[in-house]
């Protein structure tokens, strides 16, 4: 079977709620990061930082290992990001009271202020889009996305216990994704 054309992939993406949500989120996030960095007069915020922010909102803090797991990267990958956030004063890192080997990350008061400011920028972007989308569309989007967020943040067990009629079965892929074969080099002995 021939690989799909770019046009076919783009048609699939246009039908995919997940793709549309991800792409809108990327663009909205890029605009917000740009606005924060313009206000700061320097590049202080990166997309990699924003991936951590939702997991830093627990008043009890979060262990670095748990943060890495939540984001889906290694502890070694998340540590430099935490150091960067600590350097600009958004978080503080302290030894974990339950495990002296572990460290826990907390938002600082300045970090909370920055989070509120960043959310304000997201709201400003929304206001810029209102004339094009309309008040009713924006209100409806917020309601529907709030419902979706509630569903997506349920523990997996709750989703597994949903009645069969409420569960959707994934559509099997028409063809497996495979990488093209490349010639292997032989090592000289």
C-alpha positions in Angstrom: 0.0 0.0 0.0 1.3 3.4 -0.9 2.1 5.9 1.9 -0.5 8.7 2.4 0.0 11.9 0.6 0.4 15.2 2.5 -3.1 16.2 1.4 -4.5 13.0 2.9 -2.7 13.6 6.2 -4.0 17.2 6.3 -7.6 15.9 5.6 -7.2 13.5 8.5 -5.9 16.3 10.8 -8.8 18.5 9.8 -11.2 15.8 11.1 -9.2 15.2 14.3 -10.4 17.0 17.5 -7.1 16.2 19.1 -5.0 17.6 16.3 -7.1 20.8 16.2 -6.8 21.2 20.0 -3.1 20.6 20.0 -2.4 23.0 17.1 -4.6 25.8 18.6 -2.9 25.3 21.9 0.6 25.5 20.3 -0.3 28.8 18.5 -2.0 30.3 21.5 1.0 29.3 23.7 3.5 30.7 21.2 1.7 34.0 21.2 1.6 34.1 25.0 5.3 33.2 25.4 6.2 35.9 22.9 4.1 38.5 24.8 5.8 37.5 28.1 9.2 37.7 26.6 8.5 41.1 24.9 7.3 42.5 28.2 10.4 41.2 30.0 12.6 42.6 27.3 14.5 39.3 27.1 13.6 35.6 26.5 12.8 34.5 30.0 10.1 31.9 29.2 10.3 28.9 26.9 7.7 26.4 25.9 9.6 23.7 27.9 8.9 25.8 31.0 5.2 26.1 30.3 5.0 22.2 30.2 5.9 22.2 33.9 3.6 24.9 35.1 0.4 22.9 35.5 2.2 20.4 37.7 3.7 23.1 40.0 0.3 24.3 41.3 0.0 21.8 44.2 0.5 23.7 47.6 2.4 20.6 48.8 4.8 21.0 45.9 6.0 18.1 43.7 9.0 15.9 43.8 11.3 16.4 40.9 11.0 12.7 39.9 7.2 13.0 39.9 7.4 16.2 37.9 9.6 14.4 35.3 7.2 11.5 35.2 4.2 13.8 34.8 5.8 15.6 31.9 7.0 12.3 30.4 10.8 13.0 30.5 13.7 11.9 32.5 14.7 13.5 35.8 17.9 14.6 34.1 15.9 16.4 31.5 13.6 18.2 33.9 16.3 19.3 36.4 17.8 22.1 34.2 14.3 23.5 33.6 13.7 23.6 37.3 17.0 25.2 37.9 16.1 27.9 35.3 12.8 28.5 36.9 14.5 28.7 40.3 17.1 31.1 39.0 14.4 33.6 37.9 12.6 33.1 41.2 9.5 31.3 40.0 10.1 28.2 42.1 12.1 27.1 45.1 13.6 23.6 45.5 13.9 22.1 49.0 14.7 18.7 50.4 11.7 16.5 50.7 10.6 16.1 54.3 9.7 12.4 53.8 12.8 11.4 51.8 16.1 13.3 52.3 17.4 12.1 49.0 14.5 13.6 47.1 13.8 17.3 46.4 10.4 19.0 46.2 9.6 22.0 44.0 7.2 24.8 45.1 5.9 27.9 43.4 7.2 31.0 45.1 5.0 34.0 45.7 6.7 35.6 42.7 6.0 32.4 40.7 2.3 32.6 41.7 2.3 36.3 40.6 4.0 35.3 37.3 1.4 32.5 36.8 -1.4 35.0 37.3 0.2 37.5 34.9 0.7 34.8 32.3 -3.0 33.8 32.7 -3.8 37.4 32.2 -2.0 37.4 28.9 -3.9 34.3 27.8 -7.1 36.3 28.6 -5.8 39.2 26.6 -5.3 37.0 23.6 -8.9 35.7 24.1 -10.2 39.3 24.0 -8.3 39.9 20.7 -10.1 36.8 19.2 -13.6 37.8 20.5 -14.5 40.0 17.5 -13.7 37.2 15.1 -15.2 34.3 17.1 -18.1 36.1 18.9 -19.1 36.0 22.5 -21.4 33.0 22.2 -18.8 30.9 20.4 -16.2 31.7 23.0 -18.5 31.0 25.9 -19.6 27.7 24.3 -15.9 26.7 23.7 -15.1 27.3 27.3 -18.0 25.2 28.5 -17.1 22.3 26.2 -13.4 22.5 26.9 -14.0 22.6 30.7 -16.1 19.4 30.3 -13.3 17.8 28.2 -10.7 18.8 30.7 -12.7 17.2 33.5 -12.9 14.0 31.5 -9.3 13.9 30.5 -8.1 14.6 34.1 -10.0 11.6 35.6 -7.8 8.8 36.7 -7.6 6.1 34.1 -9.6 3.7 36.4 -12.6 6.0 36.2 -12.5 6.0 32.4 -12.1 2.2 32.3 -15.2 1.9 34.5 -17.4 3.9 32.1 -20.3 1.9 30.6 -19.4 0.4 27.3 -21.9 2.6 25.6 -20.0 5.7 26.7 -16.6 4.3 25.7 -15.5 4.8 22.1 -13.4 2.2 20.5 -10.3 3.5 18.8 -10.4 3.2 15.0 -7.7 0.8 13.9 -5.0 2.3 11.7 -5.4 1.4 8.1 -1.7 0.6 7.9 1.1 0.4 10.4 3.6 3.1 10.6 7.0 1.8 9.7 10.3 3.5 9.2 12.0 3.1 5.9 14.8 0.6 5.9 18.3 2.0 5.8 21.4 0.2 4.8 23.5 -1.0 7.8 27.2 -0.4 7.8 29.5 -3.2 8.7 32.1 -2.5 11.2 35.6 -3.3 10.2 37.3 -5.9 12.4 
